[in-house]
Amino acid sequence: MDIYEEAVFYLREKHVPVEIGVLEEDVPLEETMSPLHTESMDFPAISASISPEELLERRLVVLKGIVESEEVYLSELEALLMPMKALRASAGTSKPVLSSQQVQTVFYQVPEIRDMHQSFYSGLKARLSAHCHTDLDEQRERSHEGSGLTVGDLFLKMVNQIGLYGGFIENYEEAVAVVRRCTQSDPRFRTLAESMMSNNTADKARTKYTFEALLYKPLDRVTKTTLVLHDLLKTTPAGHGDHAALQEALRLSRSFLSGVNESSQCKREVTLSHGLRRQLIRDGFVVDVSEGERSLRHLFLYTDLLLCTRFKPATRGKQDQYRFCWFLPLASLKLRWSSDHEPDTRLRLHSVRNKMYVLRQQLQQHAGSRGLMVAARTRRKLEQTELMLFTQSPFYRLELHSPSGKSHTLLFPSLYELEEWREAIHKLTTQNIETVPPDLLTLTSACVKLRMTQQPPLQTSNSEDKAQDSLRGTLNVAVHSACGLQQPACVYVCVEVDGHEFYDKQAQTHTSVHSINPHWDQELTFQVDGAQNLRVVCVSQSDEHDESVLGKTSFRLESKSLSKRWRRQTLQLGRVEVTVSLRYSPHPLEPPSSTAPHLPVFCVPIETVAQQEGALVPHVVRCCVEEVERRGMDEVGIYRISGTASDIYTLKAAFDSNLREAVHRLRSSEVNVVSGVLKLYFRDLPEPLIPSELFHSLTRSLDIQDMNARLVSMLSLLQSCPDTNRCTFLYLMHHLQRVSERQHINRMTPMNLATVFGPSLLRPPVAVNLSEEVVLQVQVVFCYLQCNNLPEAQISVPHDTEDDDEATHTPPQRADGLGQLGVT
């Protein structure tokens, strides 16, 4: 960590308040709306390919900013020193405002610091003015010669006098104490201390300060020295005449700040119970919800408490600061998380995503040009838009409840990130560490020094250098199954990718049936731009809709190891293992769409549904079958007694719009409604499950007297069906056989089941005698149900792997083997 950041902490340990609630200059509206650098120039990282001319152009902008900052600072020092002569004169009277000793204490080293910066400012401004009036061709010629504008000696001279700040820092605490005492005891000094004015802007507008606020300005300023020198050196070419002098000035500045920092090491730690000391465990940016409003906050997790702050980034003449929002002791803190997805989120955020996409296209167009100012403005707009999306996107909700009755709600864009925070907090809450009441001012001030996360997680800020290693195109993730559960549960899998926010970055499988070995065979599709990592979270869902994370993992996406062929692998999520397959197709991306296409499943050819789901047995069939087998096998008249028609059509509409929502409704619907939906699906197919052209061949097979020969003929005919039709039919037959095994309870014999399903599964190409047609339909299905060795149904499309992965890949069992036949 940089030494200037450590010095910030030292100053706060000297009881130097960063945010003391004093009257300062008004903050522009854009600063309060965005935590980004809205006023200062935010240059991209210096690239090796940048031309010397562009680098010097940046250097000139940095120097102009330093001059403006020095002008503001000098105005503040002048405002601070303005009452000094009057207070000294008053000290010799019979009713002094301050005594001579108090005047000396309050203004100690301030005149000397003012003179030092006045000399530096005058010299820097003069050289900058002379340079700007030089002919452009002459500037370029001098730059190529390594001379050009040189200011390193001015910075070196100023840093050699920076020791003046050492005395000011040591005296600061006593000076503030004098100001506070006299403000309370003397109305004359109070009037002076609360109404000091400064002309600190270019248009000479007067700004109101308090005495204490002005007294803090030198402390705020000295911590910026290293930062300013670092930025200037970064834009100074190695062959420039200033480079060596600026390096030495930076070294001396760091040495000074490191020296004042070492003297306060003993004050940094707070002793807690069990011999522990307060330490920062984790920090990051989250969204805090208060009275329905979402606000970006920087969250700090300490050993014994959780601190929420508002981040105020460095602007012209200021450094990064934090303002206290709230804190909660960790002892006995209760945590609860849930999903917080709003139904209209996609449409509401489409315009934001589309704007981000356009801004990034513009930024890429300016990348190779010399329009640095245009590129910087576009980058700032893109960052602000991304922040808006970060704040307003769908989130996962983490509720915090303390024993004192205080509660706070935090929102996270990622379930994986939420679980990392929840795990870290829960681990500390179980240790029963007694919280020592914190000095909130000191604790908040220390955030600048201790923070591990500098800015919100914006893809804009760190994507350019990683573009070659990231994925851009379509990423398909097929989630097959899980094992290793300690007990049966309803489970779903959440998959997340990183990259730009133009497209959806997470998707979930439907919730499995209650099982010790859940399976989904569900394909999730992502449009990715800049993706490098994949995160997988396995979640258990109880009947009360309480959710708990069973395990999580993260791994890097390597474009070299991914291709258009499926690659199967098993992921370790703690005790749980999840089997997935991945494939990747690189291609240019279209602008983000306002809606995610979800095609209906009812009244649609089964091949179309299977293709869009990446499966051989549609999810609606599998989910209904699993639910019936979970809680309907002993239901009398299951598949004969229908559920309420309105409930059936409501569930049908859910499957046509959102699979995950449909499965959620399925779990709470009456089991006869579930069985009714399954029957309705087959009845609404445009073409019957068994193709009509096989109707007459199957009915002729019924004339074969030998039962085994009849089954061989019928199964051979079944092999001529399309894969989706054959596998779905076999899957249904196996299910109905299991239902009939409970016929002594549910009263559903194979003949009863054949009577219910026969007319829906098989139809003649041309209508014949209705009564005769029904008899034949029932007999065909009944004959299949009598076979006790039906081939197993293949549920999902084979996800072929590369040759080097075949050793760990178990191909799914196919449905084309007839096996040993038998009749029940």
MOUR-V785965 format. One record per backbone hydrogen bond with DSSP energy under -0.5 kcal/mol. NH is the residue of the N-H (numbers start at 1). CO is the residue of the C=O. Records with the same first field share a line. If there is no record, write none. Layout:
NH: CO, CO
This chain:
5: 2
6: 2
7: 3
8: 4
9: 5
10: 6
11: 7
12: 8
13: 9
14: 10
15: 12
16: 11
17: 15
20: 18
24: 22
31: 28
32: 28
33: 29
34: 30
38: 36
43: 41
50: 47
55: 51
56: 52
57: 53
58: 54
59: 55
60: 56
61: 57
62: 58
63: 59
64: 60
65: 61
66: 62
67: 63
68: 64
69: 65
70: 66
71: 67
72: 68
73: 69
74: 70
75: 71
76: 72
77: 73
78: 74
79: 75
80: 76
81: 77
82: 78
84: 81
85: 81
87: 83
88: 84
89: 85
90: 86
91: 87
92: 88, 89
93: 90
96: 93
103: 99
104: 100
105: 101
106: 102
107: 103
108: 105
110: 107
111: 107
113: 109
114: 110
115: 111
116: 112
117: 113
118: 114
119: 115
120: 116
121: 117
122: 118
123: 119
124: 120
125: 121
126: 122
127: 123
128: 124
129: 125
130: 126
131: 127
132: 128
133: 129
134: 131
139: 135
140: 136
141: 137
142: 138
143: 139
144: 140
145: 141
146: 142, 143
147: 142
150: 148
154: 151
155: 151
156: 152
157: 153
158: 154
159: 155
160: 156
161: 157, 158
162: 159
164: 161
165: 162
166: 163
167: 163
168: 164
169: 165
170: 166
171: 167
172: 168
173: 169
175: 171
176: 172
177: 173
178: 174
179: 175
180: 176
181: 177
182: 178
183: 179
184: 180
185: 181
186: 182
187: 185
190: 186
191: 187
192: 188
193: 189
194: 190
195: 192
196: 209
198: 207
200: 198, 205
204: 201
207: 198
209: 196
210: 23
211: 193
214: 210
215: 211
216: 212
217: 213, 214
219: 216
220: 216
221: 217
222: 218
223: 219
224: 221
225: 222
228: 224
229: 225
230: 226
231: 227
232: 228
233: 229
234: 230
235: 231, 232
236: 233
237: 235
240: 237
241: 146
243: 240
246: 242
247: 243
248: 244
249: 245
250: 246
251: 247
252: 248
253: 249
254: 250
255: 251
256: 252
257: 253
258: 254
259: 255
260: 256
261: 257
262: 258
263: 259
264: 261
265: 262
267: 264
268: 265
272: 276
273: 434
275: 272
276: 273
278: 270
281: 279, 301
282: 301
284: 299
286: 297
287: 411
288: 286, 295
289: 409
290: 288, 293
293: 290
295: 288
297: 286
298: 309
299: 284, 297
300: 307
301: 282
302: 300, 305
303: 279
306: 328
307: 300
308: 326
309: 298
310: 323
311: 309
312: 321
313: 311
318: 315
321: 312
323: 310
325: 308
326: 308
328: 306
330: 304
332: 429
333: 330
334: 401
336: 399
338: 397
340: 395
342: 340
345: 342
348: 344
349: 345
350: 346
351: 347
353: 349
354: 350
355: 351
356: 352
357: 353
358: 354
359: 355
360: 356
361: 357
362: 358
363: 359
364: 360
365: 361
366: 362
367: 363
369: 366
372: 370
375: 371
376: 372
377: 373
378: 374
379: 375
380: 376
381: 377
382: 378
383: 379
384: 380
385: 381
386: 382
387: 383
388: 384
389: 385
390: 386
391: 387
392: 388
393: 389
395: 340
396: 412
397: 338
398: 410
399: 336, 397
400: 408
401: 334
402: 406
405: 402
408: 400
409: 289
410: 398
411: 287
412: 396
418: 414
419: 415
420: 416
421: 417
422: 418
423: 419
424: 420
425: 421
426: 422
427: 423
428: 424
429: 425
430: 426
431: 428
432: 429
433: 428
434: 432
437: 435
440: 438
443: 439
444: 440
445: 441
446: 442
447: 444
448: 445
449: 446
450: 446
451: 447
454: 452
458: 456
459: 457
461: 458
462: 458, 459
463: 459
466: 463
467: 464
469: 466
470: 466, 467
471: 531
473: 528
474: 585
475: 526
476: 474, 583
477: 524
478: 581
479: 477, 522
480: 478, 579
481: 579
482: 518
483: 577
485: 516
489: 515
490: 541
491: 489
492: 539
494: 537
495: 507
496: 535
497: 505
498: 533
500: 529
503: 500
507: 495
509: 493
512: 491
515: 489
520: 480
521: 479, 480
522: 479
523: 613
524: 477
526: 475
528: 473, 526
530: 471
531: 471
534: 555
535: 496
536: 553
537: 494
538: 551
539: 492
540: 548
541: 490
542: 546
545: 542
548: 540
550: 538
551: 538
553: 536
555: 534
557: 532
558: 556
559: 557
561: 558
562: 558
563: 565
567: 582
569: 580
571: 578
573: 571, 576
574: 572
576: 573
577: 483
578: 571
579: 481
580: 569, 578
581: 478
582: 567
583: 476
584: 563
585: 474
587: 472
597: 595
604: 601
608: 605
609: 605
610: 606
611: 607
612: 608
613: 609
614: 610
615: 610
616: 795
617: 795
618: 616
622: 618
623: 619
624: 620
625: 621
626: 622
627: 623
628: 624
629: 625
630: 626
631: 627
632: 628
635: 632
636: 634
637: 746
638: 635
640: 637
641: 637
642: 640
643: 672
648: 644
649: 645
650: 646
651: 647
652: 648
653: 649
654: 650
655: 651
656: 652
657: 653, 654
658: 654
662: 658
663: 659
664: 660
665: 661
666: 662
667: 663
668: 664, 665
669: 665, 666
673: 670
674: 670
675: 671
676: 672
677: 673
678: 674
679: 675
680: 676
681: 677
682: 678
683: 679
684: 680
685: 682
689: 760
690: 761
691: 689
694: 691
695: 692
698: 694
699: 695
700: 696
701: 697
702: 698
703: 700
704: 701
710: 706
711: 707
712: 708
713: 709
714: 710
715: 711
716: 712
717: 713
718: 714
719: 715
720: 717
721: 718
726: 722
727: 723
728: 724
729: 725
730: 726
731: 727
732: 728
733: 729
734: 730
735: 731
736: 732
737: 733
738: 734
739: 735
740: 736
741: 737
742: 739
743: 740
745: 742
746: 742
747: 743
749: 747
753: 749
754: 750
755: 751
756: 752
757: 753
758: 754
760: 757
761: 757
762: 758
763: 690
765: 692
773: 769
774: 770
775: 771
776: 772
777: 773
778: 774
779: 775
780: 776
781: 777
782: 778
783: 779
784: 780
785: 781
786: 782
787: 783, 784
788: 786, 822
789: 822
790: 787
795: 793
797: 614
800: 798
805: 802
806: 802, 803
808: 805
809: 806
810: 808
811: 809
821: 819
824: 786
